[in-house]
Each structure stands twice: as C-alpha cells, then as structure tokens.
C-alpha cells in the first residue's frame, strides 16, 4: 500500500530493508533482531513505526516475536520422525541439525496411576524421573520428562547422572535395545514453565507427545512426555 502522495510508507520501507537483510544472510534463523529502540535509531523513526514494519514480517512468517524477549528470525522447523525407533540425537543429525540436551532434574518419586499403567507397575511404585530440555542448533525445541521403573532398571538413576543420553543410560542399566510401542499426540498450550524454558509466551501452541518404549521382551522401560514448540518442529509419523 502507498499513501496519497504515491510514496512508500515508512513502515513498509523498514519492512523491505529488514527483508533484504534476511535475504542477504545478515541474520541467521533463530537470531534476535536489534531492539525496537535500535531499529528506530537506525531508520530515524519512532518505535511505533518500527513495530508496524516488524508486524508485516511476522504476518509473512519471516519473523517471530516473543513477549518480553523481542523479535527473532523464524527458523525452518526441524523434521522429527516418530516411528518404532525414536532417537533424539540421530533424528536431529539426520535433519541436519546440531543436537544438544540440558538436564534440568533427575529425581526419584512415586508413580501416579496413569504412569503406573503405562509402565505396567503398581501405583506408588518408585520411578526415576528425568527432566530436560532438547535443543537444535542451540535453540530450545522441546521440554521432556522421561520416567523409568526403578524396580525393573537397576542403576538407571546413576546412569542418568553420568550421561544425558537416554539410549546410553538404558544401555548402562542393561537394556541393549528398545523400541516404541505407542505414541499419543495432542495439541496443548504452553504453561508458564514451558514458556520459560522454550523462550515462548505463556499460552503459545505446543505439540505434546506421550510414548512408551519397551525392551526386546516387550516390557516397558520408559514412559516419556515431550512438549515440542509448535513452530519449531514438524512431527512425522512413520510406519
């Protein structure tokens, strides 16, 4: 749109300049843009005009904004397959991303009724709960909680203190291989805690995956729940 004088509106010129910056690779996917104040100084306008220009790029899907954090270059969603074998590290490497994990907490607690049913143990039986944050190329993409039956997996808690890899921890606990027996996907909203870890706003859309992994004898060894940032991951169901 142009004004009555035929000149390009200032906000549109700002959007065009930022779009050119993105096309030229000045900012990489996931990078934070300069602040509104910084952009206002660069273009010699007020912050409201800058905000209008950024909003145009948000509508185009080029920019994402996070309340209280600023504007970021939208990243191409990570393709994450969910099939009989779900391996975080292998999935991200195959997608051309750099995988990383941050351990938030490893604790022993009692299984709830639903958790016990998934793990085929009695309600109240002890489980090891592993809470963590999954990252791709340094950007958080998911918060997860993995539960392991302590009565069935001797040494799993100690193993998780040694490695952030579930596959390696299970190997140290005597499980040489495991497969996914069930997966359930639901759409949910980010809680305040999810938003904090994933650098989102409370209420933003998430994809929740709940799954059970079993050993070669078909016994459950892990019940996992993962909350994926909805705009950063594309979940692909295989098989």
The 8 nearest C-alpha neighbors of each residue, nearest first, counted from 0:
[[1, 2, 7, 8, 11, 5, 6, 3],
 [0, 2, 7, 5, 6, 8, 3, 4],
 [1, 3, 4, 5, 6, 8, 7, 0],
 [4, 2, 5, 1, 6, 7, 0, 8],
 [5, 3, 6, 2, 1, 7, 8, 0],
 [6, 4, 3, 2, 1, 7, 8, 0],
 [7, 5, 4, 1, 2, 8, 3, 9],
 [6, 8, 1, 9, 12, 11, 5, 2],
 [9, 7, 11, 10, 1, 6, 12, 2],
 [8, 10, 12, 11, 13, 7, 48, 52],
 [11, 9, 52, 13, 48, 12, 8, 51],
 [10, 12, 14, 8, 13, 9, 52, 15],
 [13, 11, 15, 9, 14, 10, 16, 8],
 [12, 14, 16, 10, 11, 15, 52, 17],
 [13, 15, 52, 11, 17, 12, 16, 18],
 [16, 14, 12, 18, 13, 17, 11, 19],
 [17, 15, 13, 19, 18, 14, 12, 20],
 [18, 16, 20, 14, 19, 15, 13, 21],
 [17, 19, 15, 21, 20, 16, 14, 22],
 [20, 18, 22, 16, 17, 21, 23, 15],
 [19, 21, 17, 23, 25, 18, 22, 16],
 [22, 20, 18, 24, 19, 23, 26, 25],
 [21, 23, 19, 24, 20, 18, 25, 26],
 [24, 22, 20, 21, 25, 19, 26, 18],
 [25, 23, 21, 26, 22, 27, 20, 19],
 [24, 26, 20, 23, 21, 27, 22, 19],
 [27, 25, 24, 21, 30, 28, 20, 72],
 [26, 28, 30, 24, 29, 25, 72, 21],
 [29, 27, 74, 72, 30, 73, 26, 75],
 [28, 30, 72, 74, 71, 73, 27, 31],
 [31, 29, 27, 72, 71, 28, 26, 32],
 [30, 32, 71, 70, 72, 29, 33, 69],
 [31, 33, 70, 71, 34, 30, 72, 69],
 [34, 32, 37, 38, 35, 31, 70, 36],
 [33, 35, 37, 36, 38, 32, 69, 70],
 [34, 36, 38, 37, 46, 39, 49, 33],
 [35, 37, 39, 34, 38, 40, 46, 33],
 [38, 36, 34, 40, 35, 39, 33, 41],
 [37, 39, 41, 35, 40, 36, 42, 34],
 [38, 40, 44, 36, 42, 37, 41, 46],
 [39, 41, 43, 37, 38, 42, 36, 44],
 [42, 40, 38, 39, 43, 37, 44, 36],
 [41, 43, 39, 40, 44, 38, 13, 49],
 [44, 42, 40, 39, 41, 45, 38, 46],
 [43, 45, 39, 42, 48, 46, 40, 49],
 [44, 46, 39, 47, 48, 49, 43, 40],
 [45, 47, 49, 48, 39, 35, 50, 36],
 [48, 46, 50, 49, 45, 51, 44, 35],
 [47, 49, 51, 10, 50, 46, 45, 52],
 [50, 48, 46, 52, 51, 47, 39, 10],
 [49, 51, 47, 53, 48, 52, 46, 54],
 [50, 52, 48, 54, 49, 53, 10, 47],
 [53, 51, 10, 14, 49, 55, 54, 50],
 [52, 54, 50, 56, 55, 51, 49, 57],
 [55, 53, 57, 51, 56, 52, 50, 58],
 [54, 56, 58, 52, 53, 57, 59, 51],
 [57, 55, 59, 53, 58, 61, 54, 62],
 [56, 58, 62, 54, 60, 59, 55, 63],
 [59, 57, 55, 56, 60, 54, 61, 62],
 [60, 58, 56, 57, 61, 55, 62, 54],
 [59, 61, 57, 58, 62, 56, 73, 63],
 [62, 60, 73, 56, 59, 57, 72, 63],
 [61, 63, 57, 72, 73, 56, 71, 60],
 [64, 62, 71, 73, 70, 57, 72, 65],
 [63, 65, 70, 69, 71, 66, 62, 57],
 [66, 64, 68, 69, 199, 200, 67, 70],
 [65, 67, 68, 200, 64, 69, 199, 70],
 [66, 68, 69, 65, 200, 64, 70, 199],
 [69, 67, 65, 66, 70, 64, 198, 199],
 [70, 68, 65, 64, 67, 66, 34, 71],
 [71, 69, 64, 32, 63, 31, 65, 62],
 [72, 70, 31, 63, 30, 62, 32, 29],
 [71, 73, 62, 28, 29, 30, 61, 63],
 [74, 72, 62, 61, 28, 63, 29, 71],
 [73, 75, 28, 29, 76, 72, 231, 27],
 [74, 76, 77, 73, 231, 28, 232, 230],
 [77, 75, 231, 232, 233, 74, 78, 230],
 [76, 78, 232, 233, 231, 79, 75, 94],
 [77, 79, 233, 232, 94, 234, 76, 80],
 [78, 80, 234, 233, 235, 77, 90, 232],
 [81, 79, 235, 234, 236, 82, 78, 237],
 [82, 80, 236, 85, 235, 237, 79, 234],
 [83, 81, 237, 84, 236, 238, 85, 80],
 [82, 84, 179, 178, 85, 180, 81, 238],
 [85, 83, 178, 82, 179, 86, 81, 177],
 [84, 86, 81, 82, 83, 87, 179, 80],
 [87, 85, 89, 88, 90, 84, 166, 91],
 [86, 88, 90, 89, 91, 85, 98, 133],
 [89, 87, 91, 90, 86, 98, 92, 99],
 [88, 90, 92, 86, 91, 87, 93, 85],
 [91, 89, 93, 87, 88, 92, 86, 79],
 [90, 92, 94, 96, 93, 88, 89, 98],
 [91, 93, 95, 89, 96, 94, 90, 88],
 [92, 94, 90, 91, 95, 89, 96, 88],
 [95, 93, 91, 92, 96, 78, 90, 77],
 [96, 94, 92, 93, 91, 97, 77, 90],
 [95, 97, 91, 92, 94, 135, 136, 98],
 [96, 98, 136, 135, 92, 91, 99, 95],
 [99, 97, 135, 88, 91, 134, 96, 136],
 [98, 100, 134, 133, 135, 97, 101, 137],
 [101, 99, 133, 132, 134, 102, 163, 131],
 [100, 102, 132, 131, 103, 133, 99, 163],
 [101, 103, 131, 104, 130, 100, 132, 163],
 [102, 104, 131, 130, 101, 132, 105, 129],
 [105, 103, 130, 102, 129, 106, 131, 128],
 [106, 104, 129, 128, 130, 127, 107, 103],
 [107, 105, 128, 127, 104, 108, 129, 156],
 [106, 108, 127, 126, 128, 125, 105, 109],
 [109, 107, 125, 126, 106, 127, 110, 128],
 [110, 108, 125, 123, 124, 126, 111, 107],
 [109, 111, 123, 122, 115, 124, 114, 126],
 [110, 112, 114, 113, 122, 115, 123, 109],
 [111, 113, 122, 115, 114, 116, 110, 123],
 [114, 112, 116, 115, 111, 117, 110, 122],
 [115, 113, 111, 117, 116, 112, 110, 118],
 [114, 116, 120, 118, 112, 122, 113, 117],
 [115, 117, 119, 113, 114, 118, 112, 120],
 [118, 116, 114, 115, 119, 113, 222, 211],
 [117, 119, 115, 219, 116, 120, 114, 222],
 [120, 118, 116, 117, 115, 219, 121, 218],
 [121, 119, 115, 118, 116, 122, 124, 148],
 [120, 122, 115, 124, 123, 119, 116, 112],
 [123, 121, 112, 115, 110, 124, 111, 120],
 [122, 124, 109, 110, 121, 111, 125, 112],
 [125, 123, 109, 110, 121, 122, 126, 120],
 [126, 124, 109, 108, 149, 110, 123, 148],
 [127, 125, 148, 149, 147, 108, 107, 109],
 [126, 128, 107, 147, 146, 106, 156, 149],
 [129, 127, 146, 106, 105, 145, 107, 126],
 [128, 130, 105, 145, 144, 104, 146, 127],
 [131, 129, 144, 104, 103, 143, 105, 102],
 [132, 130, 102, 103, 143, 101, 142, 144],
 [131, 133, 142, 101, 100, 141, 143, 102],
 [134, 132, 100, 141, 139, 140, 99, 142],
 [133, 135, 139, 99, 138, 140, 137, 98],
 [136, 134, 98, 138, 137, 97, 96, 139],
 [137, 135, 97, 138, 96, 98, 134, 99],
 [136, 138, 135, 134, 139, 99, 97, 98],
 [137, 139, 134, 135, 136, 140, 29, 197],
 [140, 138, 134, 197, 133, 141, 135, 137],
 [139, 141, 134, 228, 227, 133, 231, 138],
 [142, 140, 227, 133, 226, 228, 132, 139],
 [143, 141, 132, 226, 225, 131, 133, 227],
 [142, 144, 225, 131, 224, 130, 226, 132],
 [143, 145, 130, 224, 129, 223, 225, 131],
 [146, 144, 223, 129, 128, 222, 224, 221],
 [145, 147, 128, 222, 221, 127, 223, 126],
 [146, 148, 221, 127, 126, 220, 149, 128],
 [149, 147, 126, 151, 150, 152, 127, 125],
 [150, 148, 152, 126, 151, 125, 147, 153],
 [149, 151, 148, 152, 153, 125, 126, 124],
 [150, 152, 149, 148, 153, 220, 147, 219],
 [153, 151, 149, 155, 150, 172, 148, 154],
 [152, 154, 155, 172, 149, 151, 150, 156],
 [153, 155, 157, 172, 156, 158, 152, 171],
 [156, 154, 158, 172, 157, 152, 153, 159],
 [155, 157, 159, 158, 154, 127, 160, 105],
 [156, 158, 160, 154, 159, 155, 161, 168],
 [159, 157, 168, 155, 161, 160, 156, 154],
 [160, 158, 162, 156, 161, 157, 168, 163],
 [159, 161, 157, 158, 162, 156, 163, 105],
 [162, 160, 158, 159, 157, 163, 168, 156],
 [163, 161, 159, 164, 160, 158, 168, 167],
 [162, 164, 159, 165, 102, 100, 161, 160],
 [165, 163, 167, 166, 162, 168, 159, 100],
 [166, 164, 168, 167, 169, 163, 159, 162],
 [167, 165, 169, 164, 168, 170, 86, 176],
 [166, 168, 170, 164, 169, 165, 171, 162],
 [169, 167, 158, 165, 171, 170, 166, 159],
 [170, 168, 172, 174, 166, 171, 167, 165],
 [169, 171, 174, 167, 175, 173, 172, 168],
 [170, 172, 168, 169, 173, 158, 167, 174],
 [173, 171, 169, 155, 170, 154, 174, 152],
 [172, 174, 170, 171, 175, 169, 152, 153],
 [175, 173, 170, 169, 176, 172, 214, 177],
 [174, 176, 170, 173, 177, 169, 214, 171],
 [177, 175, 174, 214, 215, 178, 170, 166],
 [176, 178, 214, 213, 215, 212, 179, 175],
 [179, 177, 84, 212, 83, 213, 180, 214],
 [178, 180, 212, 83, 181, 84, 211, 213],
 [179, 181, 212, 211, 178, 213, 83, 182],
 [182, 180, 210, 211, 179, 183, 212, 209],
 [181, 183, 210, 209, 184, 208, 211, 180],
 [182, 184, 209, 208, 210, 185, 181, 207],
 [185, 183, 208, 207, 209, 182, 206, 186],
 [184, 186, 207, 206, 187, 208, 183, 205],
 [187, 185, 206, 205, 207, 204, 184, 188],
 [188, 186, 205, 204, 206, 185, 207, 189],
 [189, 187, 202, 204, 203, 205, 190, 186],
 [190, 188, 202, 201, 203, 193, 194, 205],
 [189, 191, 193, 192, 201, 194, 202, 188],
 [190, 192, 194, 201, 193, 195, 189, 200],
 [193, 191, 195, 190, 194, 196, 189, 201],
 [194, 192, 190, 196, 189, 195, 191, 197],
 [195, 193, 199, 191, 197, 201, 200, 192],
 [194, 196, 192, 198, 193, 197, 191, 199],
 [195, 197, 193, 194, 198, 192, 142, 132],
 [196, 198, 194, 139, 199, 195, 193, 140],
 [199, 197, 195, 194, 196, 200, 65, 139],
 [200, 198, 194, 197, 65, 201, 195, 203],
 [199, 201, 194, 203, 66, 65, 202, 198],
 [200, 202, 191, 189, 194, 190, 203, 199],
 [201, 203, 189, 188, 200, 190, 204, 194],
 [202, 204, 189, 188, 201, 200, 205, 199],
 [205, 203, 188, 229, 187, 189, 202, 206],
 [206, 204, 229, 228, 187, 227, 188, 186],
 [207, 205, 186, 227, 229, 226, 185, 187],
 [208, 206, 226, 185, 225, 184, 186, 227],
 [207, 209, 184, 225, 224, 183, 210, 226],
 [210, 208, 224, 183, 182, 223, 184, 225],
 [209, 211, 182, 223, 181, 222, 183, 208],
 [210, 212, 222, 181, 180, 221, 179, 223],
 [213, 211, 179, 221, 178, 219, 180, 220],
 [214, 212, 219, 218, 217, 220, 177, 178],
 [213, 215, 177, 217, 216, 218, 176, 220],
 [216, 214, 217, 177, 176, 213, 218, 178],
 [215, 217, 214, 218, 213, 219, 177, 176],
 [216, 218, 213, 214, 215, 219, 180, 212],
 [219, 217, 213, 214, 216, 220, 215, 119],
 [220, 218, 213, 118, 212, 221, 214, 217],
 [219, 221, 213, 147, 212, 214, 218, 148],
 [222, 220, 147, 212, 146, 211, 219, 223],
 [223, 221, 211, 146, 145, 210, 118, 212],
 [222, 224, 145, 210, 209, 144, 146, 221],
 [223, 225, 209, 144, 208, 143, 145, 210],
 [224, 226, 143, 208, 207, 142, 227, 144],
 [225, 227, 207, 142, 141, 206, 205, 143],
 [228, 226, 141, 206, 205, 140, 229, 207],
 [229, 227, 205, 140, 231, 230, 141, 232],
 [228, 230, 205, 204, 206, 231, 227, 232],
 [229, 231, 228, 232, 76, 233, 204, 205],
 [232, 230, 76, 228, 229, 77, 140, 74],
 [233, 231, 77, 76, 230, 78, 229, 234],
 [232, 234, 78, 77, 76, 79, 235, 231],
 [235, 233, 79, 80, 232, 78, 236, 81],
 [234, 236, 80, 81, 79, 237, 233, 78],
 [237, 235, 81, 80, 82, 234, 238, 79],
 [238, 236, 82, 81, 235, 80, 83, 84],
 [237, 82, 236, 83, 81, 235, 80, 84]]
